[in-house]
Amino acid sequence: MRYIKQIPFWFSLIAIMAVIYEYGFYQETFSQRVLLGIYKSAIILGLISVIGRYIFLKEQPAINIRVFDILFAIFLGALIAGTSGMETMYFFNFTFLRYLGVFLVFLREFSALESGPKIRFLSPAQLFVTSYFAIILLGTGLLLLPNATYSGISFTDALFTSTSAFCITGLIVVDTGTYFTVFGQVIILLLIQMGGIGIMTFSSFFVHFLTRSSTYGGQLMLKDMTNSEKIAEVFSTVKLIIFFTLIIEAVGAVFIYFSLDKEIINSIEDRIYFSVFHSVSGFCNAGFTTLSESLYDTAFRFNYSLHMIIAGLFIAGGLGFPLMYNFFKYLQHYMVNRLFKRRALHVPRVININTRIILITTIILLAGGTFFFYIFEYQNTLAEHQGAGKIISAFFGAATPRSAGFNTIDTSALGLPTLLLVMFLMWVGAGPASTGGGIKVTAFAIALMNVVSIARGKDRIEFFGREIFGESVKKAFAVILLSFLMMGLSVLLITALEEDKELLAIAFECFSAYSTVGLSMGITGGLSDASKLIIIGNMFTGRIGMLIILMGLFRNVEHLNYRYPSENVIIS
């Protein structure tokens, strides 16, 4: 019976592969009929599986699952009727709805698989690294399909693009808008979305929602991966992550749509596609764009409203999901206590210390970066802008290095002081557990506060009436040290491989890759395959984090239950 129950899942997986085959290769009429038969069979088996569960179930599932299954069964039935030629159900014969039905069947059946014991031997860090590596390889394979590009692509360039998209970096070796077909661009967009939210967040959410079951070990694993403070908050955090992401991206797409000039993008479909692509890329801090020169394109260079919308998206994405969740809890607490005048359980200091550090550090970096960018580039890259346009461009130029990757000015034309400023902002990055990269603003802030505490003769870090854990301080300095080691080694190796490239341009590229920013001085496409592989390694380790990779490698090292006598070491 267990194997029989898995038949709909495997058939839906075959149907998903058939969709990829249909768009990845040129199709004859006969093969299109076969593919349609596969889709229809997967949908029929999905409907039988949903109905069969309620026939053989001993216990009735939760009400939300029952509602979902009823609506899902009606939808699948309408799809079957539509694909069978029933005139009244002609609307459900649209290709998009057919693919949607296949995808939903796959998710529904995937959530029912008993896959927990198969991953118990993996730690959260190992599972995180493994899932990222697997999705990047899958994306590489999809980009190698004949219909993904207009003229083909090498394995190294496909791997580079897939890594850059899934690690939401934005560095490119070929132009996204002209080199990839719409199918290839959609693959890149899906990689960006999955990389932004996190593949484990996606799968865990659907497993929980559709089965309402999770082992204690699975909850602990997801708690570590979502940075939740309590196990009870794990799945509510996961749902809020997806909810906030989709809502913000949808709102962003609407604003982008109305900011576009109809004379530049004539077709409504093209404007919708442009809006969705750049909203997802913006909020996920990916930096990918269908424009050959990014927002520096002459048609969009002075569209300041578009610049501010995209800046708002990647700043929001860079703040991090823990901060969003903390604000959600604060609004919930405020509305209950203030607006509805109800007596609620008191929650002390709803805005936690993590949120305060992120907000304060982000505001300082944005304000300081904008000021210095404006001063340094006033007569240089900002010379073509006037009045408020200079301020907006300076703000965008200071905000985008913190992991966004879009550019409204020519990066290669920046002065040396500005390049050093941009490299510093790239290195610091965005907030923890966000779509941004870098060492994270919390690590940078803790390191600074530690220096100030030592200078004042204190043996601990205090901030807003709270003491920072010693473990947080150790992690912050470990992250900083590992970032310098990784970027320094990369610069050394690429300098040896690329003797014709300037050291500053190579260092800028490595900082951008490790911090998952995507800005470049224009040398990415001209790198050798060996150098591209080094940049790929930077993007991968920068997105996941060297500390997490090392934790995965040393999983079997048990905590020490003893302590040696301590001695002081002379530092200075």
Phi and psi in degrees as a GROMACS rama.xvg file:
@    title "Ramachandran Plot"
@    xaxis  label "Phi"
@    yaxis  label "Psi"
@TYPE xy
-62.5746  -40.9406  ARG-2
-72.3215  -33.8111  TYR-3
-65.741  -39.8763  ILE-4
-63.2665  -25.533  LYS-5
-84.6096  -8.82405  GLN-6
-58.2855  -47.5082  ILE-7
-58.8825  -36.0995  PRO-8
-63.9237  -49.7452  PHE-9
-65.6531  -34.0653  TRP-10
-71.1036  -37.4309  PHE-11
-67.9004  -33.3548  SER-12
-64.9433  -41.2122  LEU-13
-61.2543  -39.2227  ILE-14
-65.6458  -39.0731  ALA-15
-61.8267  -43.3406  ILE-16
-64.8921  -32.1821  MET-17
-67.2334  -38.0381  ALA-18
-60.8253  -44.5476  VAL-19
-62.7291  -42.4821  ILE-20
-63.4382  -40.0367  TYR-21
-62.5736  -42.3549  GLU-22
-89.5582  -20.9462  TYR-23
-83.9777  -20.4372  GLY-24
-131.745  156.696  PHE-25
-70.1622  136.772  TYR-26
-114.01  139.733  GLN-27
-87.4604  165.627  GLU-28
-60.828  -40.7692  THR-29
-62.86  -45.9115  PHE-30
-65.1666  -32.7328  SER-31
-64.3873  -36.2201  GLN-32
-67.0822  -40.888  ARG-33
-63.3768  -43.1516  VAL-34
-62.8849  -42.7746  LEU-35
-59.9773  -38.9242  LEU-36
-64.1931  -37.6401  GLY-37
-65.37  -44.5134  ILE-38
-60.9418  -46.2222  TYR-39
-64.3119  -39.5052  LYS-40
-64.9993  -40.6834  SER-41
-63.2572  -40.9566  ALA-42
-67.0749  -41.1821  ILE-43
-63.111  -46.523  ILE-44
-62.9616  -35.3831  LEU-45
-63.4742  -41.2061  GLY-46
-65.5481  -42.6049  LEU-47
-62.835  -39.5338  ILE-48
-64.1063  -42.7087  SER-49
-63.8411  -46.6884  VAL-50
-66.9646  -40.8477  ILE-51
-62.5705  -33.974  GLY-52
-61.4359  -36.9741  ARG-53
-79.1356  -20.5749  TYR-54
-76.4273  -39.6947  ILE-55
-102.068  -3.38537  PHE-56
-71.2669  139.036  LEU-57
-83.9078  -31.2912  LYS-58
-121.399  144.83  GLU-59
-80.7476  135.12  GLN-60
-71.2712  177.429  PRO-61
-62.7475  160.593  ALA-62
-62.3491  -39.0428  ILE-63
-66.1463  -33.0671  ASN-64
-70.8168  -39.4309  ILE-65
-63.5471  -43.1413  ARG-66
-61.1984  -45.1697  VAL-67
-60.279  -45.7159  PHE-68
-66.5451  -36.6902  ASP-69
-63.4913  -49.2201  ILE-70
-63.6016  -38.5402  LEU-71
-64.9654  -43.6234  PHE-72
-63.5506  -40.9719  ALA-73
-62.1935  -43.0666  ILE-74
-63.2399  -44.8621  PHE-75
-64.9132  -39.6472  LEU-76
-62.069  -40.7094  GLY-77
-65.7285  -37.3527  ALA-78
-64.5007  -41.9096  LEU-79
-63.0199  -43.2281  ILE-80
-65.0846  -40.8097  ALA-81
-65.8648  -43.0566  GLY-82
-74.0421  -14.5589  THR-83
-89.0089  -2.24928  SER-84
97.9418  8.5473  GLY-85
-68.3017  121.601  MET-86
-63.1564  -38.3581  GLU-87
-68.3926  -19.7979  THR-88
-109.082  25.8107  MET-89
-60.3704  -32.7775  TYR-90
-58.0004  -34.5532  PHE-91
-82.1236  9.31889  PHE-92
-94.8592  5.7905  ASN-93
-67.5428  142.938  PHE-94
-60.0263  -41.376  THR-95
-61.4468  -43.2144  PHE-96
-66.2027  -34.6991  LEU-97
-63.8565  -45.8525  ARG-98
-64.9129  -38.0489  TYR-99
-62.1766  -42.1331  LEU-100
-62.1554  -43.3174  GLY-101
-61.5555  -43.8008  VAL-102
-65.0234  -41.1411  PHE-103
-67.7819  -37.5049  LEU-104
-61.366  -43.2546  VAL-105
-60.6792  -45.6572  PHE-106
-64.1188  -42.3661  LEU-107
-63.9512  -41.5193  ARG-108
-76.5658  -33.885  GLU-109
-63.2503  -37.9187  PHE-110
-66.9367  -21.5159  SER-111
-89.4284  -7.48831  ALA-112
-71.1414  144.059  LEU-113
-92.5869  79.7595  GLU-114
-102.382  -0.921414  SER-115
-56.4009  -52.7922  GLY-116
-60.4006  -23.7651  PRO-117
-73.0155  -20.1743  LYS-118
-115.417  10.6706  ILE-119
-67.5677  -26.6612  ARG-120
-78.0536  -5.88209  PHE-121
-99.1537  137.477  LEU-122
-79.1745  165.169  SER-123
-55.0387  -40.8337  PRO-124
-64.2762  -43.0643  ALA-125
-67.6354  -40.3212  GLN-126
-65.2979  -39.3286  LEU-127
-61.3586  -49.3027  PHE-128
-65.0759  -43.7203  VAL-129
-63.517  -43.3673  THR-130
-64.7855  -40.2077  SER-131
-64.0221  -44.934  TYR-132
-62.8549  -41.8077  PHE-133
-65.755  -42.9521  ALA-134
-67.555  -37.6578  ILE-135
-62.6452  -43.2966  ILE-136
-64.8771  -39.1582  LEU-137
-63.0804  -44.6158  LEU-138
-62.0986  -37.8523  GLY-139
-61.6112  -45.6772  THR-140
-60.602  -40.4842  GLY-141
-66.9584  -38.6937  LEU-142
-71.4967  -18.6513  LEU-143
-82.1121  -9.57829  LEU-144
-62.6253  145.541  LEU-145
-55.3625  -39.3316  PRO-146
-85.6412  2.41905  ASN-147
-80.0685  -25.4461  ALA-148
-130.149  164.96  THR-149
-82.1143  -29.6221  TYR-150
-136.368  19.4097  SER-151
85.9512  162.82  GLY-152
-150.094  145.256  ILE-153
-75.4967  161.39  SER-154
-61.6958  -42.7394  PHE-155
-62.0145  -43.8601  THR-156
-68.3945  -36.1991  ASP-157
-66.5099  -42.6666  ALA-158
-63.8333  -40.7554  LEU-159
-62.0062  -47.0559  PHE-160
-65.1274  -43.1609  THR-161
-63.2197  -43.5542  SER-162
-64.4503  -44.179  THR-163
-62.6226  -37.6874  SER-164
-73.0728  -49.1101  ALA-165
-72.0243  -32.1115  PHE-166
-86.991  11.4674  CYS-167
41.887  56.3307  ILE-168
-97.6899  -60.878  THR-169
107.622  -7.08631  GLY-170
-68.7166  138.149  LEU-171
-131.846  146.267  ILE-172
-104.696  -17.0601  VAL-173
-135.108  153.298  VAL-174
-69.714  124.187  ASP-175
-64.0324  -42.3688  THR-176
-72.8438  -31.9627  GLY-177
-106.42  -22.5033  THR-178
-88.0843  -36.6018  TYR-179
-97.8596  143.981  PHE-180
-73.5842  176.924  THR-181
-60.3612  -38.2823  VAL-182
-61.1279  -45.393  PHE-183
-63.9244  -39.2079  GLY-184
-67.2222  -36.5327  GLN-185
-65.1807  -39.3051  VAL-186
-59.2162  -46.0909  ILE-187
-61.304  -42.0289  ILE-188
-63.5384  -41.6576  LEU-189
-65.46  -39.033  LEU-190
-62.5624  -40.8743  LEU-191
-62.2674  -46.1658  ILE-192
-64.3477  -44.3473  GLN-193
-67.0382  -37.7607  MET-194
-68.401  -35.0141  GLY-195
-69.2039  -47.2998  GLY-196
-80.6689  -36.2239  ILE-197
105.321  123.055  GLY-198
-61.5173  -34.5721  ILE-199
-71.232  -33.438  MET-200
-62.8897  -44.1026  THR-201
-57.8268  -57.5257  PHE-202
-64.5339  -40.4396  SER-203
-65.8359  -36.1549  SER-204
-63.109  -48.266  PHE-205
-68.8723  -37.211  PHE-206
-61.6501  -43.5364  VAL-207
-68.7579  -45.5638  HIS-208
-65.9859  -38.014  PHE-209
-91.173  -13.8088  LEU-210
-125.68  -18.5795  THR-211
54.4766  33.4414  ARG-212
-136.702  139.334  SER-213
-161.248  136.825  SER-214
-71.6864  160.802  THR-215
-61.7927  -39.3831  TYR-216
-63.6812  -38.6954  GLY-217
-64.9061  -38.0776  GLY-218
-65.8037  -40.9834  GLN-219
-61.1242  -41.5461  LEU-220
-63.1838  -46.8125  MET-221
-68.186  -30.4783  LEU-222
-61.0398  -43.0205  LYS-223
-66.6396  -35.9821  ASP-224
-81.8317  -21.5223  MET-225
-104.637  1.09073  THR-226
58.8332  33.2305  ASN-227
-77.6359  146.222  SER-228
-80.5436  -28.073  GLU-229
-130.92  149.179  LYS-230
-63.3357  -35.0002  ILE-231
-64.2722  -22.5063  ALA-232
-92.3564  -1.47615  GLU-233
-58.9627  -56.4981  VAL-234
-75.0757  -30.1322  PHE-235
-66.1586  -35.2695  SER-236
-65.9574  -43.5997  THR-237
-60.6745  -45.4295  VAL-238
-64.2188  -39.1309  LYS-239
-68.4933  -35.2162  LEU-240
-58.2325  -49.6821  ILE-241
-67.4109  -40.7136  ILE-242
-62.8265  -50.8936  PHE-243
-60.2494  -42.8406  PHE-244
-60.9316  -51.9372  THR-245
-66.1901  -38.7852  LEU-246
-66.5882  -48.3429  ILE-247
-63.3925  -41.6791  ILE-248
-65.8907  -38.141  GLU-249
-65.4692  -45.7088  ALA-250
-63.3378  -42.6667  VAL-251
-60.6492  -40.83  GLY-252
-63.6271  -38.8867  ALA-253
-64.0258  -46.7724  VAL-254
-63.2852  -41.6258  PHE-255
-62.5582  -41.0282  ILE-256
-57.1614  -46.5507  TYR-257
-78.4912  -9.9937  PHE-258
-89.3943  -8.73028  SER-259
-83.0454  146.87  LEU-260
-83.6849  122.014  ASP-261
-64.3591  -24.7371  LYS-262
-74.3541  -24.943  GLU-263
-83.457  -45.5482  ILE-264
-117.61  100.632  ILE-265
-73.7863  -46.2941  ASN-266
-74.1078  138.41  SER-267
-63.9461  -41.3551  ILE-268
-61.0922  -40.9052  GLU-269
-67.0075  -37.9601  ASP-270
-66.9657  -39.7548  ARG-271
-63.915  -45.986  ILE-272
-62.4059  -43.9715  TYR-273
-60.2964  -43.8672  PHE-274
-64.8784  -46.6751  SER-275
-64.9453  -46.3361  VAL-276
-58.7482  -47.6183  PHE-277
-78.5809  -24.3181  HIS-278
-70.0326  -45.2526  SER-279
-64.6011  -46.6348  VAL-280
-63.2578  -35.8347  SER-281
-70.3396  -51.7096  GLY-282
-65.0213  -34.1277  PHE-283
-81.9951  2.81465  CYS-284
57.8978  34.5609  ASN-285
-83.7874  -38.7994  ALA-286
82.0629  -0.103512  GLY-287
-73.6275  142.653  PHE-288
-148.378  153.399  THR-289
-85.1713  -1.1112  THR-290
-90.0019  136.436  LEU-291
-63.4145  -32.493  SER-292
-113.863  25.8857  GLU-293
55.8856  -146.395  SER-294
-77.8089  -0.435341  LEU-295
-79.4767  -5.839  TYR-296
-52.6703  137.642  ASP-297
-57.4819  -29.2485  THR-298
-77.5307  -17.2526  ALA-299
-123.603  -0.593636  PHE-300
-62.611  -33.1378  ARG-301
-110.585  15.3138  PHE-302
-85.5353  80.7569  ASN-303
-67.4665  -30.6383  TYR-304
-64.5698  -40.9527  SER-305
-63.3257  -40.6374  LEU-306
-59.841  -43.561  HIS-307
-70.7086  -34.6509  MET-308
-64.9969  -48.0437  ILE-309
-65.8721  -37.4707  ILE-310
-62.1955  -41.9478  ALA-311
-62.4164  -37.1197  GLY-312
-65.8306  -49.8669  LEU-313
-76.5892  -22.2278  PHE-314
-70.0527  -42.319  ILE-315
-61.6417  -44.4906  ALA-316
-65.904  -31.6928  GLY-317
-78.5429  -12.233  GLY-318
-72.3907  -30.433  LEU-319
103.043  147.323  GLY-320
-68.4735  -34.888  PHE-321
-59.0716  -38.209  PRO-322
-67.592  -42.032  LEU-323
-60.2656  -43.2483  MET-324
-65.2958  -38.3217  TYR-325
-64.9544  -39.3619  ASN-326
-67.2446  -37.0952  PHE-327
-61.4562  -45.0644  PHE-328
-63.8014  -36.986  LYS-329
-65.0927  -45.1003  TYR-330
-63.5627  -39.0453  LEU-331
-62.3218  -45.4469  GLN-332
-64.6596  -41.5481  HIS-333
-65.9705  -44.111  TYR-334
-66.203  -38.871  MET-335
-67.6489  -44.4977  VAL-336
-79.4441  -37.6465  ASN-337
-100.364  -52.9221  ARG-338
-75.0625  -44.679  LEU-339
-92.1209  -3.79243  PHE-340
54.4927  37.6891  LYS-341
-103.104  149.7  ARG-342
-82.4922  114.227  ARG-343
-114.343  160.313  ALA-344
-59.2093  126.796  LEU-345
-68.6152  128.954  HIS-346
-113.783  102.549  VAL-347
-66.0791  136.142  PRO-348
48.2004  68.6968  ARG-349
-59.6764  -41.7132  VAL-350
-80.4062  105.974  ILE-351
-78.6383  175.321  ASN-352
-67.7705  -31.7981  ILE-353
-62.2378  -45.2593  ASN-354
-63.5869  -41.8421  THR-355
-62.7929  -44.1891  ARG-356
-63.6109  -44.1957  ILE-357
-62.2397  -47.9218  ILE-358
-64.8031  -47.3455  LEU-359
-64.0393  -46.8902  ILE-360
-64.8039  -40.5717  THR-361
-63.1351  -43.8895  THR-362
-63.4778  -42.9857  ILE-363
-63.2856  -44.4652  ILE-364
-66.1742  -41.1161  LEU-365
-66.4886  -45.8819  LEU-366
-66.3128  -48.2273  ALA-367
-64.9465  -41.6383  GLY-368
-63.7253  -42.5016  GLY-369
-62.1174  -43.5616  THR-370
-61.5255  -50.8313  PHE-371
-70.1593  -36.2309  PHE-372
-62.1598  -41.3224  PHE-373
-64.1979  -43.6275  TYR-374
-67.8241  -46.9831  ILE-375
-69.1811  -36.0571  PHE-376
-107.883  12.2954  GLU-377
-55.7775  -46.2216  TYR-378
-98.8207  9.0169  GLN-379
-113.265  -103.283  ASN-380
-72.5638  -19.4868  THR-381
-90.7128  -0.0600226  LEU-382
-63.1493  -31.7211  ALA-383
-78.7758  -9.29833  GLU-384
-96.7916  153.382  HIS-385
-125.055  144.965  GLN-386
54.5127  -123.797  GLY-387
-63.719  -23.5561  ALA-388
-61.7797  -35.1034  GLY-389
-64.7319  -43.4448  LYS-390
-65.9859  -44.3949  ILE-391
-63.5996  -42.763  ILE-392
-66.5499  -37.0572  SER-393
-67.0464  -40.4255  ALA-394
-62.9007  -45.2412  PHE-395
-63.7705  -41.2674  PHE-396
-64.7196  -28.1054  GLY-397
-86.6861  -25.1097  ALA-398
-86.328  -37.3475  ALA-399
-67.121  -29.5237  THR-400
-66.3573  -16.3471  PRO-401
-83.0361  38.0999  ARG-402
107.247  1.6445  SER-403
-80.3709  -54.8939  ALA-404
95.1025  -10.5577  GLY-405
-75.0061  154.561  PHE-406
-141.153  137.019  ASN-407
-107.674  -1.1805  THR-408
-131.069  169.157  ILE-409
-79.8362  107.796  ASP-410
-61.7769  -37.1347  THR-411
-68.7444  -15.2296  SER-412
-94.4578  0.0638747  ALA-413
-65.5039  146.682  LEU-414
-71.7774  163.535  GLY-415
-59.609  -45.0788  LEU-416
-58.9663  -38.4143  PRO-417
-69.7555  -39.2061  THR-418
-60.6711  -41.6128  LEU-419
-65.843  -38.481  LEU-420
-62.4814  -45.2886  LEU-421
-63.2763  -41.1816  VAL-422
-63.4017  -38.2186  MET-423
-64.6717  -45.6044  PHE-424
-64.6679  -37.1646  LEU-425
-63.5359  -42.8281  MET-426
-63.3287  -42.1075  TRP-427
-66.7268  -48.675  VAL-428
79.3309  -150.612  GLY-429
-111.378  -160.692  ALA-430
-80.5077  160.905  GLY-431
-69.2323  150.886  PRO-432
53.9992  38.3668  ALA-433
-116.114  -177.796  SER-434
-82.856  -2.54487  THR-435
-91.5622  174.431  GLY-436
-120.334  -145.86  GLY-437
80.8501  -175.624  GLY-438
-75.7811  -11.0282  ILE-439
87.3356  143.291  LYS-440
-64.9615  -29.2455  VAL-441
-68.1812  -40.6237  THR-442
-63.5123  -42.6769  ALA-443
-64.3835  -44.0321  PHE-444
-65.9331  -42.2906  ALA-445
-63.9203  -40.3677  ILE-446
-61.9629  -42.5129  ALA-447
-65.4391  -45.0743  LEU-448
-63.514  -33.1276  MET-449
-66.0401  -40.9078  ASN-450
-62.1005  -44.6926  VAL-451
-64.2439  -40.8385  VAL-452
-63.3046  -42.3166  SER-453
-65.1779  -40.7892  ILE-454
-62.8767  -31.1387  ALA-455
-87.6398  -0.245878  ARG-456
82.1875  17.6131  GLY-457
-90.7012  151.864  LYS-458
-102.843  12.6482  ASP-459
-154.296  163.287  ARG-460
-102.311  126.683  ILE-461
-121.696  137.184  GLU-462
-151.714  122.25  PHE-463
52.0269  45.2858  PHE-464
72.6068  19.72  GLY-465
-132.022  149.77  ARG-466
-101.249  130.726  GLU-467
-76.5893  133.892  ILE-468
-56.8947  141.01  PHE-469
-62.0721  -31.9847  GLY-470
-65.0321  -36.1095  GLU-471
-64.0259  -38.8707  SER-472
-64.6345  -44.4956  VAL-473
-64.0539  -40.5441  LYS-474
-65.0733  -39.6536  LYS-475
-60.7058  -47.4969  ALA-476
-70.6827  -30.8769  PHE-477
-66.0168  -42.4452  ALA-478
-63.2028  -43.0939  VAL-479
-63.502  -46.3809  ILE-480
-63.7296  -45.4385  LEU-481
-63.6209  -35.1657  LEU-482
-64.1813  -42.8522  SER-483
-66.7384  -39.6188  PHE-484
-64.043  -44.8486  LEU-485
-66.6443  -47.3422  MET-486
-69.3663  -37.8274  MET-487
-63.757  -43.6583  GLY-488
-64.2257  -39.4702  LEU-489
-65.1056  -43.7983  SER-490
-61.3303  -42.564  VAL-491
-60.5941  -46.9908  LEU-492
-68.1581  -44.8314  LEU-493
-68.0302  -35.7399  ILE-494
-60.5554  -38.2556  THR-495
-70.5758  -31.4482  ALA-496
-84.8462  -32.3259  LEU-497
-115.68  79.2822  GLU-498
-70.6753  -20.2763  GLU-499
-87.5966  -4.96008  ASP-500
-95.993  146.156  LYS-501
-73.303  146.981  GLU-502
-61.4302  -41.117  LEU-503
-62.4364  -42.7602  LEU-504
-64.835  -38.9403  ALA-505
-67.1188  -45.0889  ILE-506
-61.7577  -41.6815  ALA-507
-60.4306  -42.8637  PHE-508
-63.4852  -43.1936  GLU-509
-68.4037  -40.5158  CYS-510
-61.5123  -43.4702  PHE-511
-65.2529  -40.5438  SER-512
-69.5969  -48.8032  ALA-513
-64.8993  -34.9793  TYR-514
-87.3072  5.02814  SER-515
50.0617  48.2435  THR-516
-93.0106  -59.7864  VAL-517
106.813  -5.37343  GLY-518
-75.8462  149.807  LEU-519
-150.333  153.408  SER-520
-92.3649  14.5839  MET-521
95.6285  17.7418  GLY-522
-104.927  -4.3603  ILE-523
-58.8412  -50.6219  THR-524
-66.0182  -22.9717  GLY-525
-92.485  3.57345  GLY-526
-75.0241  152.658  LEU-527
-72.8311  165.873  SER-528
-60.1555  -37.6696  ASP-529
-64.1442  -42.664  ALA-530
-67.5369  -36.5891  SER-531
-62.7648  -38.4858  LYS-532
-64.2378  -36.7232  LEU-533
-65.227  -42.3985  ILE-534
-64.2375  -38.4906  ILE-535
-59.987  -44.804  ILE-536
-60.2831  -37.7685  GLY-537
-64.0109  -45.4474  ASN-538
-63.2789  -42.4159  MET-539
-65.441  -51.2462  PHE-540
-68.6798  -33.4632  THR-541
-67.645  -37.8494  GLY-542
-71.9941  -47.2411  ARG-543
-75.779  -41.3462  ILE-544
105.487  125.083  GLY-545
-58.8763  -34.8986  MET-546
-64.105  -40.9381  LEU-547
-67.2591  -39.5023  ILE-548
-62.6418  -43.4297  ILE-549
-66.4247  -37.4111  LEU-550
-62.7692  -36.2813  MET-551
-68.0991  -35.9703  GLY-552
-70.4167  -36.3115  LEU-553
-103.603  35.0707  PHE-554
-60.8335  -37.297  ARG-555
-81.297  -2.43664  ASN-556
-78.2921  116.255  VAL-557
-80.4033  155.47  GLU-558
-65.2925  140.224  HIS-559
-77.8437  128.785  LEU-560
-100.116  23.7282  ASN-561
-143.353  166.828  TYR-562
-139.534  136.823  ARG-563
-83.1348  161.734  TYR-564
-59.83  139.865  PRO-565
-93.5076  149.61  SER-566
-135.204  153.283  GLU-567
-86.8011  139.45  ASN-568
-111.595  131.21  VAL-569
-72.6295  123.929  ILE-570
-101.876  -45.7304  ILE-571
